[in-house]
Amino acid sequence: MKFSDTLGLSFRTVKSNRLRTGITVAIIAFGIMALVGINTAIDAMKQKFTESFSAMGANGFTLHYKNWWGGGFNRSRVKSQKKSALKEKKSNTGVPITKMQAETFRTRFTFPATVSLNMNGVGDAVVSLGDKKTNPTVRVVGGDENYAELNGFALGTGRNLNRLDVESGRNVCIIGTDVATKFFGSNPEAPVEKIIRVNNLPFRVVGVLESKGSTFGMSWDNIVITSYNNVRRFFNSNANASFSIQVKVPDVKMIDGAIDQAEGVFRPVRRLEVTEADNFMIDKSDSVVQLLLNNLSYITAAAVLIGVITLLGAAIGLMNIMLVSVTERTKEIGLIKAIGGRQRNVRQQFLLESILISLIGAAFGVVLGVIVGNMFSLFLSTGFVLPWAWVGGGIFICSLVGLLAGLYPSLKASRLNPIEALRYE
């Protein structure tokens, strides 16, 4: 009996038991769908993280006064031995970076780099023009003439903020495309030189940003950027509000030298003695992304665990069905052996049936997983994601599941005595 004949017979047997095959295929498909779907969504999240948080690339870093997000980030460059030997200055621990300190740093920092000072304003501002108003969801951010460049914003029409805008604190702003579209429609030049009101304060629009998309439902286009002096005066009542200082060097090879000088310049500005530990943080732009991607690895591990548990259950179910199939087809097995079929032929037939069911389940599971995962990527506004590694891995795992699940039933079937099998009722 040729292998092609055995394969054809296995396929016809699988096709003839549609209900039983369908149930088993569904169990396997859901396991693979969970595995591929979750990892497709994770790949979309990684893509969005990289786009959103690495605007400065690997050649940028930020100085801020404490760990962000509850201590989630570590300094990009930690001298553990030196740090452990230094003592913290308690009177200056947790003290925000003031405007004077930030501007002093910018003046003293002579490294060939671009420096931007910025401060968060509010995330619930209302922008109005005439009788039109936005929802209280517009973010107001205070920056300088370099803020847009260092944060990945591109100017669509109009002009950027300049040094005079920042130093004079005049009421000018740049708006995102969501805000511009709300009041001026699709004409990108219409908002320029118009007066809008932000929390009922008049601001002249000098520029409109190109669309940047959104991250986890937070639109980067629903934003108003003005000078940090305006944010300090009008939009930040928090006594612990702090400045952040962003630095971007022309070449990634210069990053370590820039960080060294930044630390050397900022320590005296923050009034630290030689024996005192830093009371500020320095984070590379790509270290932020790397930390987030590392955190996603835990989700990946959980997804793999979920998929493996589901597939383990599917393997047990498939083995049970194959054992039932052996019992139901005992007479058929006896007939095959009586007309000259060998143990190898019977063993191959049952193994191929098990593997075919698993691969059919894998095919459905991969398709469903990619569809489900890319529904999440649509929510994040990323491109189509196809995790080839997980698709290949899923097919391989299903083949292995089918092989292992069919191994014992096929051995049992091949060892049946043909005479006793023919007499079986």
N, C-alpha and C positions, 0 to 999 in steps of 0.2 A: 504493500500500500504506500503510494507516494505521499510526500509531505503536502503537496498541493491538494491531494484528495482529502487528507486529514483536515487541512485548513478549511476546505469547502464544506465538509461535513460538520465541522465545529460551528461555522458561521450559520449554516442552515438550522442547526439545533438551537443556537442562541436566538435566531429570528423566530423560530416556531413557538418559543416560550416567552411571549411578549410581556405579559403581566409580570412574571417573575424577574425577567431581565430588566424591565423598566424600573421596578422598585429598587433593585440593586444598583442600577445605573444612577438613579436619583440620589441614593445615599452617597455614592462616590462623588458625584457631580457637586453636591453641596460641600463636601470636604475640600475639594479642589477650588471651588468658587470662593470659599472663605480664605484659603491660602493665597490664591492669585489676586482676588479682589482687594484684600487688605493691603497686600504688598504693592499693588498698583496705586492705591490711594496714598501709601507711604511715599512712593516714588514721586507722586504729584506734589506731596507736601515738601519733599526735599527740593524739588525744582523751584517751588514757590519761595521757600526759605532762602535759597541761593540768590534768587532774583531780588528779593525784597530787602535782605539784610546785608548784602555785600556790595552795596552801591560804590563804596570806596575801593573795593577789591582788596587784594592782599597787601597793598602798599599804603594802607591807612590805619589809624588807630584813634582811640577816643580817651580823653581824661575825664573822669567823673569822681564824685566824692564818696560813693559807697557802692557796694555790690548791688547790681540791678536784680530785679525780680526775686527779692528775698534771698540774696546771696548765691544766686545761681551761677554767676560767672567768676572765674578766677583771672588773675592777671595773666596776660599773655606771656609774661617773662617773670618768673619768681625765683629769687635767690634765696632758697629755703634756709641755708646755713646762716646767711647774713641776717635774714629776717627774724630768725628765732633768737638771735643774739641782741636784737634791738627791742627797746621798750616802747610801748605806745604812749603818746602824750594824751592823757585822758581829757584835758581841758579842750583839746582840739579835735577829738574823735567825733565823727558824725556831723561836723560843722560844714554846711553847704559851701560850695565855691561861689564867692561873691562876684559881682560885676568888676570890682576893682582888681581882684585877683586874676580873673580871666583876661582882662585887658592888659594887666601887667605882664602876664605870661606871653601874650601875643607880641608885646613890645620887646621883651627880652629874648624871645626864641628866635635865634638867627639862622637856624638850619634852613637850607633851601627847600621849603615846603609850603603848601597852602594851608592856612589855618582858618577855621570857622568857629565863632562863638555862637551858641544858641541856647534857648531856654524854652521849655514847654509852657504853653499857655493854658487854654481850656479845651475840653473835648466836647462841650455842649453849647457852643455859641449859636446864635440865631443871626443869619444874614438877611437883610431886607432891602428892597428897592421899591419905592412907592407902596402899593398895597400888597405886594408879593413878599412872602416870607419863606425861609427854609425851615425844615424841622430843626429842633435844637440838637443837632448832631455834627455840626461843622467844627473841625479842629482848627484852633488858632495856634500857630507856632511862631516863635520869635527867632530870627536868625540875622545874618549879615549878608554882605555881597557874595560870599562864597558858599552860603548854606545850600542853595539849590544844586550846585555842582557836586558838592561832597555827599549829598544825599540822594543822588540818582535822578533828580528832576531835570527835565529839559524844557526850555522856554519855547512856547508855541508862537505867541505874538507879544508885541510890546517890548519892554526892557526889564532887566533884572534890578534888584535893589542895588544902590551904590553906597559908598561910604558916607556921603552927605546925608542920605536918607536915614542911615543908622545913627550918626552922630547928632543930627538935629532932632531926631525923633518925630519927624513930620508924619502925618497920617497918610501913608501910602502903603499899598499892599499888592501882592501877587495872589491870584486866585486859581484854584484847580478847575478842571473842565466840568465837573459836576455842578459847581457853583455858577460857573459862567453859563452853562446850558440852561440852568433853572431860570435865569433872568433875561438872557439875551439870545436864546435859541442856538442854532448851529453856526452862526456867524462868529468865527473866532476873534475877529478884530473889533467887534461891537463893544465889548466891555472896556477896552482901553480908554483911559481918561474919564471914565464915568465915576460917579460918586455912589458908593453903596454904604450901608450902615451895618456894622458888626456889633451886636449887643447894643444897638441904638447909638453907636459912635460912628461919625462919618469918616470914610476912608476912600481915597482916590486910587482906583485900579491902574497900575502902571504896566502890568503884564499878566498873561494867562499861560499856565503850564500845559504841556502836552499830557495826554492821558498816561497814567502809570498803572492803572488797574487797582486790584484790591488784594488783601491778604486776610483770609478767614472772615470775610464779610466786612472788614474795615477798609473803606475806600481811601486810597491815597489821593483821589481826585476831589474829595469833599473837604478841601483844606483852604485856609487863608494863611499866607506867610507875610509877616510884617517884621519890622525891626525888633530886636530884643529889648530895646528901650521902651517901645510901645507895649510889649507884653508885660514888662515889669510895672508899668504905670497902670494899665487898664485891665489886664487879663490874668493876673496872678496875685491872688491874695494870700497864698500859702507862705508862711514865714520861713519854712524850710526849703523853699524853692531854690534850686541850685542851677548854675550854669554847667553846660557840658562844652568841652573843647575838642573839636575834631581836627585831625592833622592828616594831610595826604602828601606823600613824597613822590617825586617823579618816577622812581625806580624801586622795585621791591628789594633790591640789594641794599638800599639805603635805610631800610626800615629800622634795623637794630640801632644804628647810629642816631637816628632821629629820636627813638624811644629813650636812649641814654641821655641825650641832651635835654629832652623834655622833662625827664625825672630830675636832672640836675638843676634845671631852671625853676621847676615848680616847687621843689622842697623849700627853698628860702621864701618863696611867695606864700607858702602855707605855714611859714614860721616854725619850721622843724629844725631841731638840733641834729648834729651828726649822729648821735646815739639813739635817736628816735625813729621809730618805724614810720613808713608812709601812711598818711591818713587820706589817701586818694587812690584811685584805681586807674590802671592803664590797660585797655583791652584793644587788641588788634581787631580789625573789622572781620577778618575771616575766622577769628577764634569764636566770635559770637555764633556764626553759622555752624562752625564745627561742633560747638556744644549742643546746639539744637539738633543737629544730625545725630550726635551721640545719644541724645535722649530718645530719638526716634528708633534707635536700634533695640531698645527695650520693647517698643511696640511691635517691631519686626519679630523679635523672639516670641512674644505672646501670640502673634499671628501664626507662626510656625507651630507652636504648641497646640493651638486650637485646631489647625489643619491636621496635625499628626493624630490627635485624639479622635477626631471625626473619621479619619481614614482607618484608624485602628478598629473602630466600631464597624466601618464598612467592610474591612477585611474579615472580621468575625462573621458578619452577616453573609458575606459571599461564600465563605467556607461552609457555613451551615447549609446554604442553598445548594452548593455543589455536592455535599454529602447526601442531601435529600434526592438530588438528581441521580446520584449513583444508585440509591435504593430503588428509585422508580424505573431505572433503565437497566436493571440487573439482567433481564431476559435479553435485551439488546446487546449487552456486553458479552453474554454467553454465545449469542449467534455470531458476533464478530469473531470470537475466538474459534468457534466451530468451523467457520469457513476459511480459517488460516490466518486470521489476524493475530499479531503478536502483542505481547505485553507492552512493547514500546509504542505501538500504534494506539492502543487504548489510553496509555499514559499521556501521549501527545495530544490526543483529542480533548481530554478533560482539562489539561493545562492550557491549551489554546482557547477553549471556551472561557475559562476564568480570566485569562489575559485580555481577550476580546471585550468582555463585559467591562473590565477595568479601563481599557483604553477608550471605549465609547463614553464611559462616565467622565474620563479625563477631558475628552473633546468638549462635551457640554459644559463641564466645570470651568475650563479655561475661557471659553467664550463668555459665559455668564460672569466670571470673575473680572474679565477685562471691561465688560460693559458696566458692571457695578462700580469698579474702581474709577473708571473715567467719568461716571456721573459725579463723583466727588471732585475730579479734576476740573469739570465744568464749573462747579461751585467756586473753585479757587481761581478760575480764569487762567488755567495753564493749558498747554498744548496736549494733544493726544499722547497717552503714556502706554507703552507696551513693555512690560518687564520680561524680556526674553529669557533671562536666567531663571525666573520663577516659572515661566511657561514650560521651559525644558525640564526644570526640576520637578514640576507637577506631573508631567507625562512619565518621567522616569520613576517617580514614586508610585504612580498608579500601576505601571508595569510590574514593579516589585511587589506591590500589594496583590495583584492578580496572580503572580507566580507563587507567592507564599501561601495565599489562600487556596490555590488549586493543587498544591503539592501533595498534601495528605489524601484528599479525595481521589486524585489521579492514581496514586499508589494503591489505594484501597481497591479501586476499580480494576486496575491491571492485574491484581493478585487473585481475583475471583476465579474459582474453579468453573470451567465452562459447562460441565455436566450439571453441577448444582445450580448454576446460574440459569440454565435452560429450564430447569424444573421449578424455578422460583415463581410463586404466584403473588 
